[in-house]
Amino acid sequence: MLSPNELQKLRVPVVAAPMFLVSGPELVVASAQAGIVGAFPTLNARTPEILDAWLLDMAYRIRGAQGTIAANLILHPSNPRRDIDLEMVIRHQVPWIITSVGSPAPVVERVRAYGGRVLADVATIRHARKAIDAGVDMLVLLTAGAGGNTGWLNPFAFIEEVRSFWSGPLAVAGGITTGRQVRAAQIAGADLAYVGTPFIATHESLAADEYKSALCGAGADDIVLTDAVTGIPANFLASSLRDNGIMNADGSLLPKGATDIASWKTAWSAGHGVGSVEAVCSVAQRVDAIASQWLAAGR
């Protein structure tokens, strides 16, 4: 299990959330160098060979960094790279592994064997209990308001109920964009906060310039929840849904799974906290702002 000392090494208790088609080596490395956890979905590396090169590059560049890196594995059987990517992250001994959409049980012992840590995304109390039974080192509570695939529980209620049976490390994801909110999550009972949307609007992210610009001009009312893109309820910028023909001018949406995978690249995800993202900046500047707010909120 992650020890308090491991968490206290971070400059601020934040994970730059793993975001599909957004989180790449530059964002991950800059996050670790800024003192937080930089995370990325392994599928963002479009082939296992690219993933191998990414992991070599990132491990070299974060030597001596205050933060660390985390690889996000999609464990559902429908992922054809599930086993290949698992072998790859084990071979490279990635410090933190985040498991999503599947049981972490097959991963835990193999990652623990080299000293790695396993985190599990959970969106329900039932899945939280199953992840604990599997022996994970940290739970990541996916709550309402997260960009992309999202949870539906209120974060305060979710944290409180999980804390009634779990005393181990706990992260919370969903609409967190500022250092004040990170502090609030800690007061509510979490140890770490996932921050995603603000890191889309950074120079180091893989997002297109048009995506970053749209993000900076959006507010909470511009976020739409739909299962038409991925087949799973997810939050997107309304403007990108209209541009892709997923949402009509009257606000009506296509039915579940009505689009093909090509639309994932131009249907832009964002969370409820998008209104606090006003400009594109570097990862270092973003972390500086979050850290300053977090420190001020703790005084």
QUIHU-V680645 format. One record per residue. SS is DSSP state (alpha for helix, beta for strand, coil for the rest). PHI is phi in whole degrees, -180 to 180 (999 if undefined). Layout:
SS	PHI
SS	PHI
This chain:
coil	999
coil	-60
coil	-90
alpha	-56
alpha	-62
alpha	-63
alpha	-74
alpha	-71
coil	-69
coil	-70
coil	-63
coil	-145
coil	-76
beta	-135
beta	-110
beta	-72
coil	-58
coil	-73
coil	-122
coil	-61
coil	65
coil	-122
coil	-87
coil	-126
alpha	-56
alpha	-65
alpha	-67
alpha	-65
alpha	-65
alpha	-61
alpha	-65
alpha	-63
alpha	-67
alpha	-83
coil	104
coil	-121
beta	-95
beta	-98
beta	-121
beta	-152
beta	-73
alpha	-61
alpha	-70
alpha	-67
coil	-81
coil	-69
coil	-139
alpha	-59
alpha	-67
alpha	-68
alpha	-60
alpha	-57
alpha	-66
alpha	-59
alpha	-65
alpha	-62
alpha	-63
alpha	-67
alpha	-60
alpha	-68
alpha	-78
coil	-99
coil	-56
coil	81
coil	-72
coil	-72
coil	-93
beta	-145
beta	-123
beta	-138
beta	-105
beta	-99
beta	-104
beta	-90
coil	-96
coil	-64
coil	-57
coil	-72
coil	-82
coil	-67
coil	-100
alpha	-52
alpha	-72
alpha	-64
alpha	-68
alpha	-62
alpha	-60
alpha	-67
alpha	-69
alpha	-68
alpha	-62
coil	-88
coil	52
coil	-62
coil	-58
beta	-123
beta	-119
beta	-105
beta	-102
beta	-139
coil	53
coil	157
coil	-70
coil	-79
alpha	-52
alpha	-70
alpha	-96
alpha	-55
alpha	-66
alpha	-69
alpha	-76
alpha	-60
coil	-61
coil	-103
coil	94
coil	-79
beta	-119
beta	-115
beta	-110
beta	-127
beta	-71
beta	-138
coil	-118
coil	-138
alpha	-63
alpha	-60
alpha	-71
alpha	-62
alpha	-65
alpha	-66
alpha	-66
alpha	-63
alpha	-61
alpha	-77
coil	92
coil	-67
coil	-89
beta	-155
beta	-97
beta	-115
beta	-84
beta	-88
coil	-115
coil	-60
coil	101
coil	-71
coil	-74
beta	67
beta	-59
coil	-128
coil	-90
coil	-136
coil	-81
coil	-65
alpha	-61
alpha	-66
alpha	-66
alpha	-64
alpha	-59
alpha	-61
alpha	-69
alpha	-64
alpha	-66
coil	-75
coil	-136
coil	-136
coil	-104
coil	-79
beta	-59
beta	-140
beta	-114
beta	-131
beta	-127
coil	138
coil	78
coil	-90
coil	-133
coil	-125
alpha	-66
alpha	-63
alpha	-70
alpha	-60
alpha	-63
alpha	-63
alpha	-63
alpha	-66
alpha	-62
alpha	-73
coil	127
coil	-88
coil	-102
beta	-134
beta	-123
beta	-86
beta	-124
coil	-116
alpha	-51
alpha	-61
alpha	-82
alpha	-65
coil	-87
beta	-127
coil	-61
coil	-86
coil	-75
coil	-84
coil	-65
coil	-66
alpha	-58
alpha	-65
alpha	-64
alpha	-62
alpha	-64
alpha	-63
alpha	-62
alpha	-69
coil	-99
coil	-101
coil	-132
alpha	-59
alpha	-70
alpha	-92
beta	-97
beta	-123
beta	-94
beta	-152
coil	-104
coil	-71
coil	-87
coil	-108
coil	88
coil	-122
coil	-55
beta	-147
beta	-98
beta	-137
beta	-70
alpha	-59
alpha	-60
alpha	-74
alpha	-68
alpha	-66
alpha	-63
coil	-93
coil	73
coil	-86
beta	-124
coil	-82
coil	-59
coil	-83
coil	93
coil	-73
beta	-117
coil	-66
coil	-72
coil	-51
coil	65
coil	-80
coil	-106
coil	-103
alpha	-62
alpha	-61
alpha	-70
alpha	-60
alpha	-75
coil	-120
coil	-93
coil	-90
beta	-81
coil	-167
coil	-99
alpha	-62
alpha	-84
alpha	-58
alpha	-64
alpha	-89
coil	-100
coil	-107
coil	-155
coil	-82
beta	-148
coil	-80
alpha	-60
alpha	-59
alpha	-67
alpha	-64
alpha	-68
alpha	-56
alpha	-66
alpha	-63
alpha	-64
alpha	-64
alpha	-65
alpha	-64
alpha	-65
alpha	-63
alpha	-71
coil	-93
coil	-81
